[in-house]
Amino acid sequence: MINVREASDSDAEAIQAICEPVVLVTAISFEEVPLQ
């Protein structure tokens, strides 16, 4: 079994690596779409 505490740091880095570009893309897409 995987020790959750051992994996938590690398998982957090992986999640950030995936989420940061997604947040940037969504932020850009919201800026491109005019609010009505």
PQR file with spaces between the fields and no chain letter, atoms N, CA, C, O and H, PARSE charges and radii, in Angstrom:
ATOM       1  N    MET     1       0.838   -1.207    0.000 -0.4000 1.5000
ATOM       2  CA   MET     1       0.000    0.000    0.000 -0.0000 2.0000
ATOM       3  C    MET     1       0.869    1.252    0.000  0.5500 1.7000
ATOM       4  O    MET     1       1.991    1.243    0.505 -0.5500 1.4000
ATOM       5  N    ILE     2       0.343    2.311   -0.564 -0.4000 1.5000
ATOM       6  CA   ILE     2       1.083    3.570   -0.633 -0.0000 2.0000
ATOM       7  C    ILE     2       0.862    4.350    0.651  0.5500 1.7000
ATOM       8  O    ILE     2      -0.268    4.498    1.116 -0.5500 1.4000
ATOM       9  H    ILE     2      -0.569    2.318   -0.974  0.4000 1.0000
ATOM      10  N    ASN     3       1.947    4.842    1.215 -0.4000 1.5000
ATOM      11  CA   ASN     3       1.829    5.692    2.403 -0.0000 2.0000
ATOM      12  C    ASN     3       1.356    7.063    1.947  0.5500 1.7000
ATOM      13  O    ASN     3       2.022    7.722    1.149 -0.5500 1.4000
ATOM      14  H    ASN     3       2.865    4.721    0.837  0.4000 1.0000
ATOM      15  N    VAL     4       0.223    7.485    2.446 -0.4000 1.5000
ATOM      16  CA   VAL     4      -0.374    8.740    1.982 -0.0000 2.0000
ATOM      17  C    VAL     4       0.538    9.914    2.299  0.5500 1.7000
ATOM      18  O    VAL     4       0.665   10.838    1.497 -0.5500 1.4000
ATOM      19  H    VAL     4      -0.319    6.950    3.094  0.4000 1.0000
ATOM      20  N    ARG     5       1.172    9.882    3.465 -0.4000 1.5000
ATOM      21  CA   ARG     5       2.014   11.017    3.850 -0.0000 2.0000
ATOM      22  C    ARG     5       3.236   11.116    2.953  0.5500 1.7000
ATOM      23  O    ARG     5       3.695   12.216    2.643 -0.5500 1.4000
ATOM      24  H    ARG     5       1.068    9.131    4.117  0.4000 1.0000
ATOM      25  N    GLU     6       3.767    9.970    2.532 -0.4000 1.5000
ATOM      26  CA   GLU     6       4.931   10.016    1.647 -0.0000 2.0000
ATOM      27  C    GLU     6       4.541   10.551    0.273  0.5500 1.7000
ATOM      28  O    GLU     6       5.325   11.240   -0.380 -0.5500 1.4000
ATOM      29  H    GLU     6       3.395    9.077    2.783  0.4000 1.0000
ATOM      30  N    ALA     7       3.340   10.233   -0.153 -0.4000 1.5000
ATOM      31  CA   ALA     7       2.914   10.608   -1.494 -0.0000 2.0000
ATOM      32  C    ALA     7       2.325   12.015   -1.546  0.5500 1.7000
ATOM      33  O    ALA     7       2.186   12.594   -2.623 -0.5500 1.4000
ATOM      34  H    ALA     7       2.703    9.673    0.377  0.4000 1.0000
ATOM      35  N    SER     8       1.977   12.565   -0.378 -0.4000 1.5000
ATOM      36  CA   SER     8       1.225   13.820   -0.370 -0.0000 2.0000
ATOM      37  C    SER     8       2.008   14.957   -1.019  0.5500 1.7000
ATOM      38  O    SER     8       1.432   15.754   -1.760 -0.5500 1.4000
ATOM      39  H    SER     8       2.090   12.095    0.497  0.4000 1.0000
ATOM      40  N    ASP     9       3.311   15.047   -0.754 -0.4000 1.5000
ATOM      41  CA   ASP     9       4.094   16.159   -1.302 -0.0000 2.0000
ATOM      42  C    ASP     9       4.161   16.071   -2.826  0.5500 1.7000
ATOM      43  O    ASP     9       3.905   17.056   -3.518 -0.5500 1.4000
ATOM      44  H    ASP     9       3.779   14.400   -0.152  0.4000 1.0000
ATOM      45  N    SER    10       4.503   14.899   -3.344 -0.4000 1.5000
ATOM      46  CA   SER    10       4.611   14.762   -4.794 -0.0000 2.0000
ATOM      47  C    SER    10       3.242   14.910   -5.445  0.5500 1.7000
ATOM      48  O    SER    10       3.127   15.464   -6.538 -0.5500 1.4000
ATOM      49  H    SER    10       4.711   14.099   -2.781  0.4000 1.0000
ATOM      50  N    ASP    11       2.201   14.412   -4.771 -0.4000 1.5000
ATOM      51  CA   ASP    11       0.853   14.563   -5.317 -0.0000 2.0000
ATOM      52  C    ASP    11       0.472   16.036   -5.389  0.5500 1.7000
ATOM      53  O    ASP    11      -0.110   16.484   -6.377 -0.5500 1.4000
ATOM      54  H    ASP    11       2.295   13.962   -3.883  0.4000 1.0000
ATOM      55  N    ALA    12       0.801   16.785   -4.345 -0.4000 1.5000
ATOM      56  CA   ALA    12       0.472   18.209   -4.324 -0.0000 2.0000
ATOM      57  C    ALA    12       1.186   18.924   -5.468  0.5500 1.7000
ATOM      58  O    ALA    12       0.607   19.788   -6.127 -0.5500 1.4000
ATOM      59  H    ALA    12       1.274   16.421   -3.543  0.4000 1.0000
ATOM      60  N    GLU    13       2.451   18.559   -5.699 -0.4000 1.5000
ATOM      61  CA   GLU    13       3.191   19.195   -6.791 -0.0000 2.0000
ATOM      62  C    GLU    13       2.560   18.837   -8.131  0.5500 1.7000
ATOM      63  O    GLU    13       2.436   19.689   -9.011 -0.5500 1.4000
ATOM      64  H    GLU    13       2.921   17.857   -5.164  0.4000 1.0000
ATOM      65  N    ALA    14       2.166   17.585   -8.284 -0.4000 1.5000
ATOM      66  CA   ALA    14       1.552   17.152   -9.540 -0.0000 2.0000
ATOM      67  C    ALA    14       0.219   17.857   -9.752  0.5500 1.7000
ATOM      68  O    ALA    14      -0.101   18.279  -10.863 -0.5500 1.4000
ATOM      69  H    ALA    14       2.267   16.893   -7.570  0.4000 1.0000
ATOM      70  N    ILE    15      -0.555   17.981   -8.674 -0.4000 1.5000
ATOM      71  CA   ILE    15      -1.855   18.652   -8.773 -0.0000 2.0000
ATOM      72  C    ILE    15      -1.654   20.119   -9.151  0.5500 1.7000
ATOM      73  O    ILE    15      -2.376   20.649   -9.995 -0.5500 1.4000
ATOM      74  H    ILE    15      -0.295   17.638   -7.772  0.4000 1.0000
ATOM      75  N    GLN    16      -0.671   20.775   -8.524 -0.4000 1.5000
ATOM      76  CA   GLN    16      -0.412   22.182   -8.852 -0.0000 2.0000
ATOM      77  C    GLN    16       0.035   22.307  -10.300  0.5500 1.7000
ATOM      78  O    GLN    16      -0.385   23.227  -11.002 -0.5500 1.4000
ATOM      79  H    GLN    16      -0.085   20.344   -7.838  0.4000 1.0000
ATOM      80  N    ALA    17       0.890   21.381  -10.754 -0.4000 1.5000
ATOM      81  CA   ALA    17       1.387   21.440  -12.125 -0.0000 2.0000
ATOM      82  C    ALA    17       0.239   21.306  -13.115  0.5500 1.7000
ATOM      83  O    ALA    17       0.276   21.887  -14.200 -0.5500 1.4000
ATOM      84  H    ALA    17       1.231   20.634  -10.183  0.4000 1.0000
ATOM      85  N    ILE    18      -0.790   20.533  -12.736 -0.4000 1.5000
ATOM      86  CA   ILE    18      -1.939   20.353  -13.625 -0.0000 2.0000
ATOM      87  C    ILE    18      -2.912   21.518  -13.492  0.5500 1.7000
ATOM      88  O    ILE    18      -3.451   21.995  -14.492 -0.5500 1.4000
ATOM      89  H    ILE    18      -0.820   20.061  -11.854  0.4000 1.0000
ATOM      90  N    CYS    19      -3.139   21.977  -12.269 -0.4000 1.5000
ATOM      91  CA   CYS    19      -4.189   22.969  -12.021 -0.0000 2.0000
ATOM      92  C    CYS    19      -3.778   24.373  -12.451  0.5500 1.7000
ATOM      93  O    CYS    19      -4.608   25.132  -12.952 -0.5500 1.4000
ATOM      94  H    CYS    19      -2.702   21.590  -11.457  0.4000 1.0000
ATOM      95  N    GLU    20      -2.503   24.729  -12.262 -0.4000 1.5000
ATOM      96  CA   GLU    20      -2.094   26.100  -12.566 -0.0000 2.0000
ATOM      97  C    GLU    20      -2.357   26.466  -14.023  0.5500 1.7000
ATOM      98  O    GLU    20      -2.936   27.522  -14.277 -0.5500 1.4000
ATOM      99  H    GLU    20      -1.829   24.112  -11.855  0.4000 1.0000
ATOM     100  N    PRO    21      -1.957   25.640  -14.994 -0.5600 1.5000
ATOM     101  CA   PRO    21      -2.270   25.994  -16.390  0.2800 2.0000
ATOM     102  C    PRO    21      -3.773   26.053  -16.639  0.5500 1.7000
ATOM     103  O    PRO    21      -4.245   26.891  -17.407 -0.5500 1.4000
ATOM     104  N    VAL    22      -4.521   25.169  -15.995 -0.4000 1.5000
ATOM     105  CA   VAL    22      -5.977   25.163  -16.182 -0.0000 2.0000
ATOM     106  C    VAL    22      -6.572   26.460  -15.661  0.5500 1.7000
ATOM     107  O    VAL    22      -7.451   27.043  -16.296 -0.5500 1.4000
ATOM     108  H    VAL    22      -4.138   24.488  -15.371  0.4000 1.0000
ATOM     109  N    VAL    23      -6.093   26.914  -14.503 -0.4000 1.5000
ATOM     110  CA   VAL    23      -6.594   28.172  -13.937 -0.0000 2.0000
ATOM     111  C    VAL    23      -6.249   29.328  -14.864  0.5500 1.7000
ATOM     112  O    VAL    23      -7.070   30.217  -15.086 -0.5500 1.4000
ATOM     113  H    VAL    23      -5.379   26.440  -13.988  0.4000 1.0000
ATOM     114  N    LEU    24      -5.030   29.316  -15.408 -0.4000 1.5000
ATOM     115  CA   LEU    24      -4.639   30.396  -16.310 -0.0000 2.0000
ATOM     116  C    LEU    24      -5.510   30.386  -17.563  0.5500 1.7000
ATOM     117  O    LEU    24      -5.949   31.439  -18.024 -0.5500 1.4000
ATOM     118  H    LEU    24      -4.363   28.593  -15.228  0.4000 1.0000
ATOM     119  N    VAL    25      -5.756   29.214  -18.104 -0.4000 1.5000
ATOM     120  CA   VAL    25      -6.560   29.113  -19.327 -0.0000 2.0000
ATOM     121  C    VAL    25      -7.980   29.575  -19.060  0.5500 1.7000
ATOM     122  O    VAL    25      -8.553   30.311  -19.863 -0.5500 1.4000
ATOM     123  H    VAL    25      -5.399   28.359  -17.729  0.4000 1.0000
ATOM     124  N    THR    26      -8.555   29.152  -17.937 -0.4000 1.5000
ATOM     125  CA   THR    26      -9.930   29.560  -17.634 -0.0000 2.0000
ATOM     126  C    THR    26      -9.990   31.062  -17.396  0.5500 1.7000
ATOM     127  O    THR    26     -10.955   31.714  -17.796 -0.5500 1.4000
ATOM     128  H    THR    26      -8.089   28.554  -17.284  0.4000 1.0000
ATOM     129  N    ALA    27      -8.969   31.616  -16.750 -0.4000 1.5000
ATOM     130  CA   ALA    27      -8.957   33.053  -16.504 -0.0000 2.0000
ATOM     131  C    ALA    27      -8.887   33.803  -17.831  0.5500 1.7000
ATOM     132  O    ALA    27      -9.569   34.812  -18.011 -0.5500 1.4000
ATOM     133  H    ALA    27      -8.185   31.087  -16.426  0.4000 1.0000
ATOM     134  N    ILE    28      -8.068   33.318  -18.756 -0.4000 1.5000
ATOM     135  CA   ILE    28      -7.944   33.977  -20.055 -0.0000 2.0000
ATOM     136  C    ILE    28      -9.261   33.851  -20.820  0.5500 1.7000
ATOM     137  O    ILE    28      -9.715   34.811  -21.442 -0.5500 1.4000
ATOM     138  H    ILE    28      -7.514   32.498  -18.610  0.4000 1.0000
ATOM     139  N    SER    29      -9.872   32.670  -20.772 -0.4000 1.5000
ATOM     140  CA   SER    29     -11.116   32.464  -21.513 -0.0000 2.0000
ATOM     141  C    SER    29     -12.222   33.361  -20.965  0.5500 1.7000
ATOM     142  O    SER    29     -13.047   33.871  -21.723 -0.5500 1.4000
ATOM     143  H    SER    29      -9.504   31.890  -20.267  0.4000 1.0000
ATOM     144  N    PHE    30     -12.237   33.553  -19.636 -0.4000 1.5000
ATOM     145  CA   PHE    30     -13.242   34.448  -19.058 -0.0000 2.0000
ATOM     146  C    PHE    30     -12.991   35.891  -19.498  0.5500 1.7000
ATOM     147  O    PHE    30     -13.934   36.651  -19.721 -0.5500 1.4000
ATOM     148  H    PHE    30     -11.567   33.139  -19.020  0.4000 1.0000
ATOM     149  N    GLU    31     -11.715   36.265  -19.621 -0.4000 1.5000
ATOM     150  CA   GLU    31     -11.408   37.625  -20.056 -0.0000 2.0000
ATOM     151  C    GLU    31     -11.823   37.825  -21.511  0.5500 1.7000
ATOM     152  O    GLU    31     -12.270   38.907  -21.892 -0.5500 1.4000
ATOM     153  H    GLU    31     -10.948   35.648  -19.441  0.4000 1.0000
ATOM     154  N    GLU    32     -11.673   36.775  -22.323 -0.4000 1.5000
ATOM     155  CA   GLU    32     -12.009   36.895  -23.735 -0.0000 2.0000
ATOM     156  C    GLU    32     -13.519   36.992  -23.942  0.5500 1.7000
ATOM     157  O    GLU    32     -13.986   37.628  -24.887 -0.5500 1.4000
ATOM     158  H    GLU    32     -11.310   35.896  -22.014  0.4000 1.0000
ATOM     159  N    VAL    33     -14.273   36.357  -23.051 -0.4000 1.5000
ATOM     160  CA   VAL    33     -15.734   36.369  -23.201 -0.0000 2.0000
ATOM     161  C    VAL    33     -16.296   37.618  -22.538  0.5500 1.7000
ATOM     162  O    VAL    33     -16.096   37.813  -21.339 -0.5500 1.4000
ATOM     163  H    VAL    33     -13.893   35.840  -22.284  0.4000 1.0000
ATOM     164  N    PRO    34     -16.992   38.466  -23.285 -0.5600 1.5000
ATOM     165  CA   PRO    34     -17.570   39.678  -22.702  0.2800 2.0000
ATOM     166  C    PRO    34     -18.716   39.337  -21.760  0.5500 1.7000
ATOM     167  O    PRO    34     -19.570   38.511  -22.080 -0.5500 1.4000
ATOM     168  N    LEU    35     -18.728   39.977  -20.604 -0.4000 1.5000
ATOM     169  CA   LEU    35     -19.812   39.744  -19.650 -0.0000 2.0000
ATOM     170  C    LEU    35     -21.050   40.506  -20.097  0.5500 1.7000
ATOM     171  O    LEU    35     -20.963   41.667  -20.496 -0.5500 1.4000
ATOM     172  H    LEU    35     -18.034   40.649  -20.344  0.4000 1.0000
ATOM     173  N    GLN    36     -22.195   39.852  -20.030 -0.4000 1.5000
ATOM     174  CA   GLN    36     -23.434   40.493  -20.462 -0.0000 2.0000
ATOM     175  C    GLN    36     -24.277   40.881  -19.267  0.5500 1.7000
ATOM     176  O    GLN    36     -25.363   41.436  -19.432 -0.5500 1.4000
ATOM     177  H    GLN    36     -22.265   38.909  -19.706  0.4000 1.0000
